[in-house]
Structure formats: C-alpha cells, structure tokens
C-alpha cells in the first residue's frame, strides 16, 4: 500500500491512498505557497503494485507543486528487493552510483548500480529533481553508445522509451540496451576501473551540480523497517541523497535465505548470501558486532540503520500524517535546511555586493 498527502509547515493540504484494489485520489488545494509544499509518501512494502503506487503518488504530488519530500518507511517489512532498488534508482542522478552489494556464499561481491535499472524497460526516469527525467538515460547513451540500439515498437523486444513520440505508431521506435551484468568475482578495484562504478566517496562537479537541482528528501524509519526497506534507506543515505533519516534504529536484516523442503514435510532454511550497504557496512548484526553506549546504555552499531534525528513513535503511527509527531520533526528538518540555504544565499549576496563596492571605489580612485 502507498499513502500520500501534500503537507505544509502549518497544515495538511490533501492526499489519497493506493492499495491493491484502489485508485489514487489527488489533492485539490492551491492555497499554500509552493515553497512550503511538502510531499508525504508512505510505503508499507515493496512490490510491483507498490512501485506503481509510488510513481502515481510522485506524479500527483509533483503536479500539486511539492518542493520537498518525506518518505515514510516505518513498519515497512521489506518485500521484493528488486522493486526497492528500482524505486531508489529513480532518485539517484548518477548511473554509476552503487545501490547495494550482493555477497554470495563463496565470498564474491556483485555491485548493484543504478545503471542496471536504468536499462530496464520499467525504469520510469530520474525523479524529484529539476533535471529532465531522462537525463540519466541520456548520460548512459552518450557514454556507451554501442550498448544501445533502437527497434520498432511492438516487435516483442523489451526497451526503455519511445524515442519518436508521434501519433503514428508505425514510426515509433524504442531504445533497447544490450547490457551485461557485472561479475561477482571481479575485485572492487576492477569494477571501478573497467565498469566505471562510483563508490560512495566519489564526487565531481557534475554530481555536485546534480545535488543542487535535487529536491530535499527526509526518510522516516523505525524498528519495523526491515530488509528491502533498509536497503532503500541505505542507498539514499550512503549516496548523500537523503537530507536526514528520522526515527529509531531499523530492524537489521540483510541476509538472503532459502528454504529447502524436507522429506518429512518440514523445511531447512539456509543463509545463502547477504546484501551490504553501498558503504560496505552490514545491515545484519554479524558476530554480535556492537558496543554498549555508557551514557544511554543502548547497543550502538551491530546491524540496523541508525537515524540522524531520533524520534520515537510510542503511540503507534497515526493514520493522518498531520497528527504524527515524527512527520512534524521531519518538517522541522526541512524547514531548518531551507533557513540554512536562505542564510547562505544572503551571505553570498552580501559578499558579492561588498566586493563590487570595493571595485567601484578602486576604479573611482584611479
């Protein structure tokens, strides 16, 4: 299920809910200043239907003028990891950014990057940014033109987008990628050198420019945030896409398990792999790693995702975001960031004015 609403710093504007058999209802208010509009999206699981709901919610909230977002993953137990990574890929503007790593039973690492979803026919584009939604795909086509070719629409091949979008279906063509997945046995150094993946420490003028054009996102988590939902959070947090993570420590489950049927009707569940964060950190508590904080008495580290801002939902999660304490904490984080940006812009303006004034005086002296 996907729930969404349009919020502001003072009130809830409107919204809707999408479930397995319901349609989204959009908000209708135009009374709020666009700069104060915040899109709230709650994802309770990851599935094909949930991805459709997420995309519809984003479209509705974008049409309503949302300038920043709160994505609520509290009590999201996970679901299909591929759907979680597809959703995360829509929010990252670097096709070579790492979403997660898959470590198999033999110790092989497979980096899962944004590129692997950009070439998928279900990739909806780069969202929640002022850049064009096909900018990431366009970058890949420029970098690897030999990897792409076009086919007529309706030929049975899978593809990304219609590149000749007119009313004559016979003239429409679709972009298709001949993509090879990365090896699970190449070293990280080889993956960086040969495939061009970007580690979380990677930074360039292009990626910095992208961040300036992205809409701010705050993530909500709690102890019920688990598995695929944790890797969605980690993909955004480690790549610097989320402004802040608000809530309590997540559950801490990153292992892949398979149940083998037994002759007596029972089953044997074996761990066959593990997902790691883009920062190479475990989400699962491995070998009891962690320590007790002497001040709070709580266990720190040792699995799970720690929030940047602590907020506990002791009374449960209200059905209305406007009555949710942690949603208001997230709104405060967004408001504080907006104030910081305004202060920095004002300081830069004063600096430019001061410099210009000095130059004028110097020229008058000459």
C-alpha positions as a Markdown table, in Angstrom:
| # | Residue | x | y | z |
|---|---|---|---|---|
| 1 | Unk | 0.0 | 0.0 | 0.0 |
| 2 | Unk | 1.1 | 3.6 | -0.8 |
| 3 | Unk | -0.3 | 6.5 | 1.1 |
| 4 | Unk | 0.4 | 10.1 | 0.1 |
| 5 | Unk | -0.5 | 13.6 | 1.1 |
| 6 | Unk | 0.5 | 17.1 | 0.4 |
| 7 | Unk | 1.7 | 18.9 | 3.6 |
| 8 | Unk | 3.0 | 22.3 | 4.5 |
| 9 | Unk | 4.7 | 23.6 | 7.6 |
| 10 | Unk | 1.3 | 24.6 | 9.1 |
| 11 | Unk | -1.3 | 22.2 | 7.7 |
| 12 | Unk | -2.2 | 19.1 | 5.7 |
| 13 | Unk | -3.3 | 20.1 | 2.3 |
| 14 | Unk | -4.8 | 16.9 | 0.8 |
| 15 | Unk | -4.0 | 13.4 | -0.4 |
| 16 | Unk | -5.0 | 9.8 | -1.1 |
| 17 | Unk | -4.2 | 6.2 | -0.7 |
| 18 | Unk | -3.5 | 3.4 | -3.1 |
| 19 | Unk | -3.9 | -0.2 | -2.2 |
| 20 | Unk | -4.2 | -3.4 | -4.2 |
| 21 | Unk | -7.7 | -2.6 | -5.5 |
| 22 | Unk | -8.0 | 1.2 | -5.1 |
| 23 | Unk | -7.0 | 4.2 | -7.1 |
| 24 | Unk | -5.2 | 7.3 | -6.0 |
| 25 | Unk | -7.2 | 10.3 | -5.1 |
| 26 | Unk | -5.3 | 13.6 | -5.6 |
| 27 | Unk | -5.3 | 16.7 | -3.5 |
| 28 | Unk | -7.1 | 19.8 | -4.7 |
| 29 | Unk | -5.8 | 22.7 | -2.7 |
| 30 | Unk | -3.9 | 25.6 | -4.2 |
| 31 | Unk | -4.0 | 27.8 | -1.1 |
| 32 | Unk | -0.4 | 27.1 | 0.1 |
| 33 | Unk | 2.7 | 28.8 | -1.0 |
| 34 | Unk | 4.6 | 26.4 | -3.4 |
| 35 | Unk | 7.8 | 26.8 | -1.4 |
| 36 | Unk | 6.2 | 25.4 | 1.7 |
| 37 | Unk | 4.6 | 22.3 | 0.0 |
| 38 | Unk | 6.0 | 19.0 | 1.1 |
| 39 | Unk | 5.0 | 15.7 | -0.4 |
| 40 | Unk | 4.5 | 12.9 | 2.1 |
| 41 | Unk | 4.7 | 9.3 | 0.7 |
| 42 | Unk | 4.3 | 6.2 | 2.9 |
| 43 | Unk | 5.5 | 2.9 | 1.6 |
| 44 | Unk | 4.4 | -0.1 | 3.7 |
| 45 | Unk | 6.1 | -2.7 | 1.4 |
| 46 | Unk | 8.0 | -3.1 | -1.8 |
| 47 | Unk | 6.2 | -4.9 | -4.7 |
| 48 | Unk | 5.3 | -4.3 | -8.3 |
| 49 | Unk | 2.0 | -2.8 | -7.2 |
| 50 | Unk | 3.7 | -0.6 | -4.6 |
| 51 | Unk | 6.1 | 0.7 | -7.3 |
| 52 | Unk | 3.1 | 1.7 | -9.4 |
| 53 | Unk | 1.6 | 3.4 | -6.4 |
| 54 | Unk | 4.8 | 5.3 | -5.7 |
| 55 | Unk | 5.1 | 6.6 | -9.3 |
| 56 | Unk | 1.4 | 7.7 | -9.3 |
| 57 | Unk | 1.9 | 9.4 | -5.9 |
| 58 | Unk | 5.0 | 11.2 | -7.2 |
| 59 | Unk | 3.2 | 12.4 | -10.3 |
| 60 | Unk | 0.2 | 13.7 | -8.3 |
| 61 | Unk | 2.4 | 15.5 | -5.7 |
| 62 | Unk | 4.6 | 17.0 | -8.4 |
| 63 | Unk | 1.5 | 18.3 | -10.2 |
| 64 | Unk | 0.4 | 19.8 | -6.9 |
| 65 | Unk | 3.7 | 21.7 | -6.6 |
| 66 | Unk | 5.6 | 19.7 | -3.9 |
| 67 | Unk | 9.1 | 21.2 | -3.4 |
| 68 | Unk | 10.5 | 18.6 | -0.9 |
| 69 | Unk | 9.5 | 15.2 | 0.3 |
| 70 | Unk | 9.1 | 12.9 | 3.3 |
| 71 | Unk | 9.2 | 9.2 | 2.5 |
| 72 | Unk | 7.9 | 7.1 | 5.4 |
| 73 | Unk | 9.2 | 3.6 | 5.7 |
| 74 | Unk | 8.2 | 2.9 | 9.2 |
| 75 | Unk | 6.8 | -0.7 | 9.7 |
| 76 | Unk | 7.8 | -1.5 | 6.1 |
| 77 | Unk | 9.0 | -5.1 | 6.5 |
| 78 | Unk | 10.6 | -5.1 | 3.0 |
| 79 | Unk | 9.3 | -7.2 | 0.1 |
| 80 | Unk | 10.9 | -7.6 | -3.3 |
| 81 | Unk | 14.5 | -6.2 | -3.2 |
| 82 | Unk | 14.4 | -5.5 | -6.9 |
| 83 | Unk | 11.4 | -3.2 | -6.5 |
| 84 | Unk | 13.1 | -1.4 | -3.6 |
| 85 | Unk | 16.3 | -0.8 | -5.8 |
| 86 | Unk | 14.2 | 0.2 | -8.8 |
| 87 | Unk | 12.5 | 2.8 | -6.6 |
| 88 | Unk | 15.8 | 4.0 | -5.2 |
| 89 | Unk | 17.3 | 4.2 | -8.7 |
| 90 | Unk | 14.7 | 6.8 | -9.6 |
| 91 | Unk | 16.1 | 9.2 | -7.0 |
| 92 | Unk | 19.8 | 9.0 | -7.9 |
| 93 | Unk | 21.1 | 11.0 | -10.7 |
| 94 | Unk | 24.4 | 9.1 | -11.2 |
| 95 | Unk | 24.0 | 5.9 | -13.3 |
| 96 | Unk | 27.3 | 4.6 | -11.8 |
| 97 | Unk | 26.2 | 5.1 | -8.1 |
| 98 | Unk | 26.0 | 1.9 | -6.1 |
| 99 | Unk | 22.6 | 0.8 | -4.7 |
| 100 | Unk | 23.9 | -2.2 | -2.7 |
| 101 | Unk | 26.4 | -5.1 | -2.9 |
| 102 | Unk | 25.4 | -8.7 | -3.1 |
| 103 | Unk | 27.8 | -11.1 | -1.3 |
| 104 | Unk | 27.3 | -14.7 | -2.1 |
| 105 | Unk | 28.2 | -17.8 | -0.2 |
| 106 | Unk | 31.6 | -18.1 | -1.9 |
| 107 | Unk | 32.5 | -14.5 | -0.9 |
| 108 | Unk | 32.0 | -13.0 | -4.3 |
| 109 | Unk | 30.9 | -9.4 | -4.5 |
| 110 | Unk | 28.4 | -8.2 | -7.0 |
| 111 | Unk | 27.8 | -4.4 | -7.1 |
| 112 | Unk | 24.2 | -3.4 | -7.9 |
| 113 | Unk | 24.4 | 0.0 | -9.5 |
| 114 | Unk | 21.8 | 2.5 | -10.9 |
| 115 | Unk | 22.8 | 1.6 | -14.4 |
| 116 | Unk | 21.4 | -1.9 | -14.0 |
| 117 | Unk | 17.9 | -0.4 | -13.5 |
| 118 | Unk | 18.2 | 2.5 | -16.0 |
| 119 | Unk | 18.5 | -0.1 | -18.8 |
| 120 | Unk | 15.4 | -1.9 | -17.5 |
| 121 | Unk | 12.2 | -1.2 | -19.5 |
| 122 | Unk | 10.3 | -0.4 | -16.3 |
| 123 | Unk | 12.7 | 2.4 | -15.4 |
| 124 | Unk | 10.4 | 5.5 | -15.2 |
| 125 | Unk | 13.2 | 8.1 | -15.3 |
| 126 | Unk | 15.0 | 10.3 | -12.8 |
| 127 | Unk | 12.5 | 11.8 | -10.4 |
| 128 | Unk | 12.3 | 14.6 | -7.7 |
| 129 | Unk | 14.8 | 16.7 | -9.5 |
| 130 | Unk | 14.7 | 19.8 | -11.7 |
| 131 | Unk | 16.7 | 17.9 | -14.3 |
| 132 | Unk | 14.9 | 16.2 | -17.2 |
| 133 | Unk | 13.7 | 12.7 | -16.1 |
| 134 | Unk | 15.6 | 11.1 | -19.0 |
| 135 | Unk | 18.9 | 12.8 | -18.1 |
| 136 | Unk | 20.4 | 9.7 | -16.5 |
| 137 | Unk | 19.5 | 7.5 | -19.5 |
| 138 | Unk | 20.8 | 10.2 | -21.9 |
| 139 | Unk | 24.1 | 10.2 | -20.0 |
| 140 | Unk | 24.4 | 6.4 | -20.4 |
| 141 | Unk | 23.7 | 6.7 | -24.1 |
| 142 | Unk | 26.4 | 9.3 | -24.5 |
| 143 | Unk | 28.9 | 7.2 | -22.5 |
| 144 | Unk | 28.1 | 3.9 | -24.0 |
| 145 | Unk | 26.5 | 4.4 | -27.5 |
| 146 | Unk | 27.5 | 0.9 | -28.6 |
| 147 | Unk | 25.4 | -0.6 | -25.8 |
| 148 | Unk | 22.1 | 0.8 | -27.3 |
| 149 | Unk | 20.1 | 0.3 | -30.4 |
| 150 | Unk | 16.5 | 1.0 | -31.5 |
| 151 | Unk | 13.7 | -1.3 | -32.6 |
| 152 | Unk | 10.2 | -0.6 | -33.8 |
| 153 | Unk | 7.6 | -0.5 | -31.1 |
| 154 | Unk | 5.6 | -3.8 | -31.0 |
| 155 | Unk | 8.4 | -6.1 | -32.2 |
| 156 | Unk | 8.4 | -8.0 | -28.9 |
| 157 | Unk | 11.7 | -6.7 | -27.7 |
| 158 | Unk | 11.9 | -5.1 | -24.3 |
| 159 | Unk | 13.1 | -1.5 | -24.2 |
| 160 | Unk | 13.2 | 1.8 | -22.3 |
| 161 | Unk | 11.4 | 4.6 | -24.0 |
| 162 | Unk | 9.7 | 5.6 | -27.2 |
| 163 | Unk | 12.2 | 8.0 | -28.9 |
| 164 | Unk | 9.9 | 9.0 | -31.8 |
| 165 | Unk | 6.8 | 10.0 | -29.9 |
| 166 | Unk | 4.3 | 10.9 | -32.6 |
| 167 | Unk | 0.8 | 9.8 | -33.4 |
| 168 | Unk | 1.8 | 7.3 | -36.0 |
| 169 | Unk | 2.5 | 4.0 | -34.1 |
| 170 | Unk | 4.3 | 2.6 | -37.1 |
| 171 | Unk | 7.0 | 5.3 | -36.8 |
| 172 | Unk | 7.6 | 4.9 | -33.0 |
| 173 | Unk | 10.8 | 3.3 | -32.0 |
| 174 | Unk | 12.1 | 2.1 | -28.7 |
| 175 | Unk | 15.6 | 2.3 | -27.2 |
| 176 | Unk | 17.0 | -1.1 | -26.2 |
| 177 | Unk | 20.2 | -1.8 | -24.2 |
| 178 | Unk | 22.4 | -4.9 | -24.7 |
| 179 | Unk | 23.6 | -4.9 | -21.1 |
| 180 | Unk | 25.9 | -7.3 | -19.4 |
| 181 | Unk | 25.6 | -7.6 | -15.6 |
| 182 | Unk | 28.8 | -7.2 | -13.6 |
| 183 | Unk | 30.8 | -10.2 | -12.5 |
| 184 | Unk | 30.5 | -11.3 | -8.9 |
| 185 | Unk | 34.2 | -12.2 | -8.8 |
| 186 | Unk | 35.9 | -9.1 | -10.1 |
| 187 | Unk | 37.5 | -7.0 | -7.3 |
| 188 | Unk | 36.1 | -3.7 | -6.4 |
| 189 | Unk | 39.2 | -2.1 | -8.0 |
| 190 | Unk | 38.4 | -3.9 | -11.3 |
| 191 | Unk | 34.8 | -2.9 | -11.1 |
| 192 | Unk | 35.8 | 0.8 | -10.7 |
| 193 | Unk | 38.4 | 0.6 | -13.5 |
| 194 | Unk | 36.5 | -1.5 | -16.0 |
| 195 | Unk | 32.8 | -0.8 | -15.4 |
| 196 | Unk | 33.2 | 2.7 | -14.0 |
| 197 | Unk | 31.2 | 2.2 | -10.9 |
| 198 | Unk | 31.3 | 5.1 | -8.4 |
| 199 | Unk | 32.0 | 4.4 | -4.7 |
| 200 | Unk | 30.2 | 6.5 | -2.1 |
| 201 | Unk | 33.3 | 8.6 | -1.7 |
| 202 | Unk | 33.1 | 9.7 | -5.4 |
| 203 | Unk | 32.5 | 13.3 | -6.1 |
| 204 | Unk | 32.7 | 15.5 | -9.2 |
| 205 | Unk | 31.5 | 18.9 | -10.4 |
| 206 | Unk | 28.6 | 17.1 | -12.2 |
| 207 | Unk | 27.4 | 15.2 | -9.1 |
| 208 | Unk | 27.6 | 18.4 | -7.0 |
| 209 | Unk | 25.6 | 20.2 | -9.7 |
| 210 | Unk | 23.0 | 17.4 | -9.6 |
| 211 | Unk | 22.6 | 17.8 | -5.8 |
| 212 | Unk | 21.8 | 21.4 | -6.2 |
| 213 | Unk | 18.9 | 20.5 | -8.6 |
| 214 | Unk | 17.5 | 17.7 | -6.4 |
| 215 | Unk | 14.5 | 18.2 | -4.1 |
| 216 | Unk | 15.2 | 17.5 | -0.5 |
| 217 | Unk | 14.1 | 14.1 | 0.9 |
| 218 | Unk | 13.7 | 13.1 | 4.6 |
| 219 | Unk | 13.3 | 9.4 | 5.4 |
| 220 | Unk | 11.3 | 8.1 | 8.3 |
| 221 | Unk | 12.2 | 4.7 | 9.8 |
| 222 | Unk | 11.6 | 2.6 | 13.0 |
| 223 | Unk | 12.3 | -0.8 | 14.4 |
| 224 | Unk | 9.7 | -2.2 | 12.0 |
| 225 | Unk | 11.8 | -1.0 | 8.9 |
| 226 | Unk | 13.4 | -4.2 | 7.7 |
| 227 | Unk | 15.1 | -6.0 | 4.8 |
| 228 | Unk | 14.5 | -4.4 | 1.4 |
| 229 | Unk | 13.2 | -1.2 | 3.1 |
| 230 | Unk | 16.5 | -0.9 | 4.9 |
| 231 | Unk | 18.5 | -1.1 | 1.7 |
| 232 | Unk | 16.3 | 1.5 | 0.1 |
| 233 | Unk | 17.2 | 3.8 | 3.0 |
| 234 | Unk | 20.9 | 2.9 | 2.8 |
| 235 | Unk | 21.0 | 3.5 | -0.9 |
| 236 | Unk | 19.8 | 7.1 | -0.4 |
| 237 | Unk | 21.7 | 7.8 | 2.9 |
| 238 | Unk | 25.1 | 6.4 | 1.8 |
| 239 | Unk | 24.9 | 8.3 | -1.6 |
| 240 | Unk | 24.1 | 11.6 | 0.1 |
| 241 | Unk | 20.6 | 11.7 | -1.4 |
| 242 | Unk | 18.6 | 12.0 | 1.8 |
| 243 | Unk | 18.8 | 15.1 | 3.8 |
| 244 | Unk | 18.2 | 13.2 | 7.0 |
| 245 | Unk | 16.9 | 10.0 | 8.4 |
| 246 | Unk | 14.4 | 10.5 | 11.3 |
| 247 | Unk | 13.1 | 7.9 | 13.7 |
| 248 | Unk | 14.5 | 4.9 | 15.6 |
| 249 | Unk | 17.0 | 2.2 | 14.7 |
| 250 | Unk | 15.8 | -0.2 | 12.0 |
| 251 | Unk | 15.4 | -3.9 | 12.4 |
| 252 | Unk | 18.7 | -5.1 | 10.9 |
| 253 | Unk | 18.1 | -7.8 | 8.3 |
| 254 | Unk | 20.2 | -8.1 | 5.2 |
| 255 | Unk | 20.7 | -11.8 | 4.7 |
| 256 | Unk | 19.3 | -13.9 | 1.9 |
| 257 | Unk | 17.8 | -17.2 | 2.9 |
| 258 | Unk | 16.4 | -20.1 | 1.0 |
| 259 | Unk | 14.1 | -22.8 | 2.5 |
| 260 | Unk | 14.8 | -26.3 | 1.2 |
| 261 | Unk | 11.8 | -28.7 | 1.6 |
| 262 | Unk | 12.5 | -31.8 | 3.7 |
| 263 | Unk | 11.0 | -35.3 | 3.2 |
| 264 | Unk | 9.0 | -35.1 | 6.5 |
| 265 | Unk | 7.2 | -32.0 | 5.3 |
| 266 | Unk | 9.4 | -29.6 | 7.2 |
| 267 | Unk | 12.0 | -27.2 | 5.8 |
| 268 | Unk | 15.6 | -26.3 | 6.2 |
| 269 | Unk | 16.3 | -22.6 | 6.0 |
| 270 | Unk | 19.9 | -21.8 | 4.9 |
| 271 | Unk | 21.6 | -18.4 | 4.6 |
| 272 | Unk | 23.0 | -18.2 | 1.0 |
| 273 | Unk | 24.0 | -14.6 | 0.7 |
| 274 | Unk | 23.9 | -11.1 | 2.2 |
| 275 | Unk | 23.3 | -7.7 | 0.9 |
| 276 | Unk | 25.7 | -4.9 | 2.0 |
| 277 | Unk | 25.2 | -1.2 | 2.0 |
| 278 | Unk | 26.9 | 1.0 | -0.6 |
| 279 | Unk | 29.3 | 2.0 | 2.2 |
| 280 | Unk | 30.2 | -1.8 | 2.6 |
| 281 | Unk | 28.6 | -1.8 | 6.0 |
| 282 | Unk | 26.4 | -4.7 | 7.2 |
| 283 | Unk | 22.8 | -4.2 | 7.9 |
| 284 | Unk | 22.6 | -7.6 | 9.6 |
| 285 | Unk | 24.2 | -7.9 | 13.1 |
| 286 | Unk | 27.2 | -10.0 | 12.2 |
| 287 | Unk | 29.1 | -11.9 | 15.0 |
| 288 | Unk | 27.4 | -9.6 | 17.6 |
| 289 | Unk | 29.3 | -6.6 | 16.4 |
| 290 | Unk | 28.4 | -3.5 | 18.5 |
| 291 | Unk | 29.0 | -1.9 | 21.8 |
| 292 | Unk | 27.1 | -0.5 | 24.7 |
| 293 | Unk | 26.9 | 3.3 | 24.9 |
| 294 | Unk | 27.9 | 4.1 | 28.5 |
| 295 | Unk | 25.7 | 7.3 | 28.6 |
| 296 | Unk | 22.5 | 5.8 | 27.3 |
| 297 | Unk | 23.0 | 2.1 | 28.0 |
| 298 | Unk | 21.9 | 1.3 | 24.4 |
| 299 | Unk | 23.7 | -1.0 | 22.0 |
| 300 | Unk | 25.3 | 1.1 | 19.2 |
| 301 | Unk | 26.2 | -0.5 | 15.9 |
| 302 | Unk | 25.9 | -4.2 | 15.3 |
| 303 | Unk | 23.3 | -4.0 | 12.5 |
| 304 | Unk | 20.4 | -1.9 | 11.5 |
| 305 | Unk | 20.4 | 1.7 | 10.4 |
| 306 | Unk | 20.7 | 4.4 | 12.9 |
| 307 | Unk | 18.7 | 7.6 | 12.4 |
| 308 | Unk | 20.3 | 11.0 | 12.1 |
| 309 | Unk | 17.5 | 12.5 | 14.2 |
| 310 | Unk | 15.9 | 10.4 | 16.9 |
| 311 | Unk | 12.1 | 10.3 | 17.1 |
| 312 | Unk | 10.1 | 7.5 | 18.7 |
| 313 | Unk | 6.5 | 6.7 | 17.8 |
| 314 | Unk | 5.4 | 5.4 | 21.2 |
| 315 | Unk | 1.7 | 5.7 | 20.4 |
| 316 | Unk | 2.0 | 4.0 | 17.0 |
| 317 | Unk | 1.8 | 5.6 | 13.6 |
| 318 | Unk | -1.3 | 7.8 | 13.3 |
| 319 | Unk | -3.4 | 7.4 | 10.2 |
| 320 | Unk | -3.2 | 11.1 | 9.5 |
| 321 | Unk | 0.3 | 12.5 | 8.9 |
| 322 | Unk | -0.7 | 15.8 | 10.3 |
| 323 | Unk | -1.2 | 14.2 | 13.7 |
| 324 | Unk | 2.2 | 12.3 | 13.6 |
| 325 | Unk | 4.9 | 13.7 | 15.8 |
| 326 | Unk | 7.7 | 12.3 | 13.7 |
| 327 | Unk | 6.3 | 13.8 | 10.5 |
| 328 | Unk | 6.4 | 17.2 | 12.2 |
| 329 | Unk | 10.0 | 16.5 | 13.2 |
| 330 | Unk | 10.8 | 15.8 | 9.5 |
| 331 | Unk | 9.0 | 19.0 | 8.5 |
| 332 | Unk | 11.2 | 20.9 | 11.1 |
| 333 | Unk | 14.3 | 19.3 | 9.5 |
| 334 | Unk | 13.2 | 20.5 | 6.0 |
| 335 | Unk | 12.4 | 24.0 | 7.4 |
| 336 | Unk | 15.8 | 24.2 | 9.1 |
| 337 | Unk | 17.5 | 23.3 | 5.8 |
| 338 | Unk | 15.5 | 25.9 | 4.0 |
| 339 | Unk | 16.6 | 28.5 | 6.5 |
| 340 | Unk | 20.2 | 27.5 | 6.2 |
| 341 | Unk | 20.1 | 27.8 | 2.4 |
| 342 | Unk | 18.4 | 31.2 | 2.7 |
| 343 | Unk | 21.1 | 32.3 | 5.1 |
| 344 | Unk | 23.9 | 31.1 | 2.9 |
| 345 | Unk | 22.4 | 32.8 | -0.2 |
| 346 | Unk | 22.0 | 36.1 | 1.7 |
| 347 | Unk | 25.7 | 35.9 | 2.9 |
| 348 | Unk | 26.9 | 35.2 | -0.6 |
| 349 | Unk | 24.8 | 38.1 | -1.9 |
| 350 | Unk | 26.3 | 40.4 | 0.7 |
| 351 | Unk | 29.8 | 39.2 | -0.2 |
| 352 | Unk | 29.3 | 39.9 | -3.8 |
| 353 | Unk | 27.9 | 43.3 | -3.1 |
| 354 | Unk | 30.8 | 44.2 | -0.8 |
| 355 | Unk | 33.3 | 43.0 | -3.4 |
| 356 | Unk | 31.6 | 45.0 | -6.2 |
| 357 | Unk | 31.6 | 48.1 | -4.0 |
| 358 | Unk | 35.3 | 47.8 | -3.3 |
| 359 | Unk | 36.0 | 47.5 | -7.0 |
| 360 | Unk | 33.9 | 50.6 | -7.8 |
| 361 | Unk | 35.8 | 52.6 | -5.2 |
| 362 | Unk | 39.2 | 51.5 | -6.6 |
| 363 | Unk | 38.1 | 52.5 | -10.1 |
| 364 | Unk | 37.0 | 55.9 | -8.8 |
| 365 | Unk | 40.3 | 56.4 | -7.1 |
| 366 | Unk | 42.1 | 55.7 | -10.4 |
